[in-house]
Each structure stands twice: as C-alpha cells, then as structure tokens.
Amino acid sequence: MDCSICTSMPVILRSPRNTICGACYEGARAIIDLVNNHLHSHDDQFGTDCQPNSCKTLGDVSRWMSDKKDVENAIKEELSFLRAGFFTALRDQIHTDIQLKPANNGLSIPAHRAILATRSQIFKNMLDSDVCKAPPMDAITLPELSYEELECFLEFLYIGSLPTDKVNKHVNSLSLAADKYEIPYLSKFCERHMLGSLSPSNALDVLEISDVCSYISLKETALKFIVKNMDEIAFEARFEEFAIKNPHLCVQITRASLMGAKKV
C-alpha cells in the first residue's frame, strides 16, 4: 500500500491519497500518546484537569510542539541574560566583596558573598559566622583547588555550566569541591560528565572519585566497566599506584571480577 507519509515519492500516489501504512499509523498513535502522557503527568503534578489539553490529532501535537518551542526559546533567552550578567560581574570584578584564595597561598580571585552563600550552604555558614562578618574584603582559602581550578569552580557557580575542555581537565577537582562545599548541582554535572566520558584511561580515577563523593550509580558503572576491561587496565602503570592508595577499591574490583567469572 502506498503511504502518504513515508513514501519516497508522494506526488505519484494514486487516489485516495490519505492512506498511511501500519508503521506510520503506530508511530502517530505513539506520538499522540506520549504527548498526552506528558500532559497527564504535568496536570497531576499541579492539580489541574488534563482533558481540555489532550491532543487528539497530529495537528494538535504540532501546535503543542510549537508552543513548547516558544517556551524553550524564552527560557534560553532568560538563561543567557542571567548568565551574562553574573559572569560579567565576576570577570570585571563589579562590586566584589570577598577574596577567594587557592592552594599554596596563590593569587586570590575577587568574588561576591551573595553568590557564594546562595550556591553553597557551607559557604553560607562560613560567611554567617563571626569570623567572616567583619571587613568587607575578607578572604576564604580553598586549599584543595589550584588557581586555574578555582577559576573554573567560580565560573560554574556564577553561570551553572563550563566549556567541555575545562570540564575534561578539572572534573575530578570540581567533584571533590562540590562534595566538600555541598553543591548538589555541580555534583550531578560532574557525575553526568564522568559517566559519559568513561574509558579505560580514566576508569580508575572515576572509580576513586565516585567512592569519595558517594556517587553510588557512577561507582557501580565504573566498577563493572573496569571488570569488563581488566585485561587492559590491570597492566597500566597507573594501576599499581591506584592499588597502593585504594586497597579497599582493589578488593571490590577483585570480588566483582570473581562474581563476573562465576556468571560466565
């Protein structure tokens, strides 16, 4: 049967031209059901009636998607506006009122107390304490971060994202900082990145960081990945250093390997 949707040459379709094949019909129904399930979920969450918003045709779906695209564009514009303002304040040091110092008493970076306090409960507690209440240009030292790492850390706190090259280079340090200063969004950001970039060359680092930061799901994934690629990972020079530093993780790797061998 000629299909008016998926045929490669719809202009040569014979009359009637409103027929569709089974695959396109099922696909259309699935799209409509998917949108309606989303509407049901949204209305249940906010306690509204979903019936008036139900989609019955692909035309309804098209209009709904167009509306959502308008909302998406508005959100992007809003995020761009907010990010530009915050990052400009950091970059140009506009009305900064606190200094952040990296490891080894390196060059400090001016920042804003309000941003630090709203991004991290730990920073808020520090700034609310008697120790940090007085001079407006008081300083906080972050001994676990180098100057470059501190720059990236602050950039994320101000705009909520980082270029890929910076994340690749500093994800481990950022994860540890997110854990120490209780910044859940940064923790999730780093966890997603490590999960997406897991490879034999970084699997041991990912396992170590996920153990320290209690990324349970990431740790399980990294452990399984290491077991699967043990022939390659076990003979790296890095593995001996890792084993000395993390004997408990080596025990877990060994046990996971044995469990995997039993299942084969």
N, C-alpha and C positions, 0 to 999 in steps of 0.2 A: 504493500500500500504506500502511495506517495504521501509524504508528511509535509505539511505546510510550514513546519518549524525547522526540522533538521536536514531536509533535503539540500543537496549542494546547489541545485538549480530550481528554485521555487517558481521561476517565471514560466516553466514549461508544465506546471502541474495542470492536470485535467480537472474539469469541474466535477463535483464541488471542490473548492479549494480550502475548505475549513476542516479537513480531516487531519488528524495527527496520529503518530504511531504510539504503540503502547509505552515505549520508553519515555517519550516526551510527556505523555499523559501522567505517568507515575512521577516524573520529575516535577511537573507543575503542581500536582497534589502535594508532594513533599515540601515544596517551597511554601505553599499556602499554609500547610500545617505547621511548618517551622515558625513562620511569622505569627500565626495565631497562638502557638505555644508561648512565644516570647511575650505577646500581649497579655495572655492569661497570667504569666509569671509576674509581669510588671504590675498588673491590676491587683493581683493577690497581695503583692508587697505593699501597695499604697492604699488598699481597701476600696478600690473603685470597681465599677461594673465594666467588664471587658466586652460585652455583647455589642454595644454601639461601635466599638473599634475593630470588630472582627473583619478579616479580609476574606472575601468570597470568590474573587477572581484575580487573575494575574494583573489586571489593571489596578485593582486595589493594592496589590503588592508593590507595583511600580510606583504608585503615588506615595505609599508608605516609605519606600526606599528613598524617594526623592526628598521627602520631609526629613528623614534621618540624615541624609547627606547635608542638608542645610544646617541641621543642628551640629553635625560634625565640623563643618567649616566654621561655624560660630565659636565652637569650643577651641578649635585650633587658633583662631584669631585672639581669643581671650588668653590662651596659654602663651602665645607669642608676646602679647602685650605685657603680661605679668613677668615672664622670664626676662624680657629685655630690660624692664625697669629694675628688677632685683640685681641682675648681673651688671648693669651699668653702675649701680650703687657700689657693688663690690670692686669692679675694675677701676672706677675712677675715685674710689675711696670717699664717697659722698657722705658726710656726717657720720663717719665711723666713730665708735665709742669704746672699742676694746681691741687689744692686740692678741693674736694667736701665735705662739712660738712653736716651731718644730723641734725635732730631736737635736741634741748637741748644742743647744742654745743658739740655733741658727737665726737667720734674718726673720723677723716677725712679719705677719700679714695683718693689716687692719681689717676689722670686721664689725658687725653690728650685733649688739647684745640681743635685740628683739628677735632677729633671725635665729640665732643660736638657741635661744630659750624656747621658741616655738617648734624647732625641729628636733630637739632632744630634751627629755626630762632630766637627764644627768646634767646637761649644761644649765638648764633652768635652776636646778637645785644649787649648783655651784654659784650661779650669779645672784641667787636669792640669799646666799649665806652672808654672814657678817664680813667674811674675809674679802669678798669681791664687791662689797657695796660702795666703797669709797672711790678713789679717784676715777673719773670717767674714762681714762685711758689705761686702766689696769690691764693685766695680761694673764692669759691662760696658756700653759705649756702642754702640748700634746707630744709626749716623748716617744710614742710609737710610730710617728709619722715624720718622714723627711720633708724638706721644704716643698719639693715637687708633689709629693703625696698629699701634703696639707693643702696645696693649691687645688688639687683635684677634689679633695674632700669638701672644701668650701664651695667650689663651683657646683657640686651636686646639691649641697644644702640650699643654695640660692635658686637654682633653676630646675632641680629634680631630674637631671639627665647628664650624660657625659658622652663625648665622642668615642667611637669604638676603640680607637688607638689608645686612648687614655685608660679605658676600662681594661683592655688587654694587658696593659703594662702594670696597672696598680690594683687589680681586682682583689688580690689577697690582702693587701694592706687596708683597702677600703672595707672589706668584710670584717676584719678584726676591729676596725674603728667603729663600724656600725654596731657590732656586738657590744663593745665596751661602753659606747655612749647611748645605747638603746635607741637606735634609729631604724625601726622595722622596715620602712620603705626602702632604704638603702640596702638592708639585708636581703630583701626579696629581689631587688635589682641585681645584686651581685650573684645571688643564688641562681637566678634565671640565666645570667651570662655564663656562669661556670658550667651549668647543665648543657647549654647549647654549644659550648666550645670544648667539651670533654674529649681528650685524646690520650694516647699512650705517653706523650711527652709531659702532660700536666696532671695525669690522673692521681699521682701520689700527693701532689700539692693540694688538689681538690679534696681528696680524702682527709688530709690533715686539717685543712681549713674547715671543712664541714663538721669534723669532730669537735674542734674547738668552739665553733659558733653554733653547734647543735642544729645544723641543717639536716634533719633526720632523713628526709626523702632523698636529698642530694647525696648523703653519705651512703645510703643503700645502693643508689645507682652507681656511684663511683666504685664501691666495693665489688659489685657484680662486673663492672667494666674491667677492673684490674684482674679479677679471676679469669675472665674471658681472654685477656691479653697478657697473661702471666709470662708466657714464653719470651715476650719482647720486653716487658717491664722489669722482670727479675734480674736481667743481666745488664741493666743500666747502672752506671756509676752512682747515680742518684739514689738507687735502692738501698745500698749499704748505709749511706748517711741517714736515710729515712728510717731504716730499721733500728739504728742506734738511738735516734731521737724519739721514735714512736714504737717501742716494743709491744704495747697493747694493741696497736693497729696491725702490727705484723701477725700477732696471734689471731686477730679477727680475719685477716686475709687467709691465713693457713686453714682455719676452720671452715671458711667459706669455700675454699678450694676443695677441701675434703668432702664437704657436703655436695658440691657440684659434681665431683667424681663419682659419688655413690649414685647419683641420679642418672648418670650416663649408662 
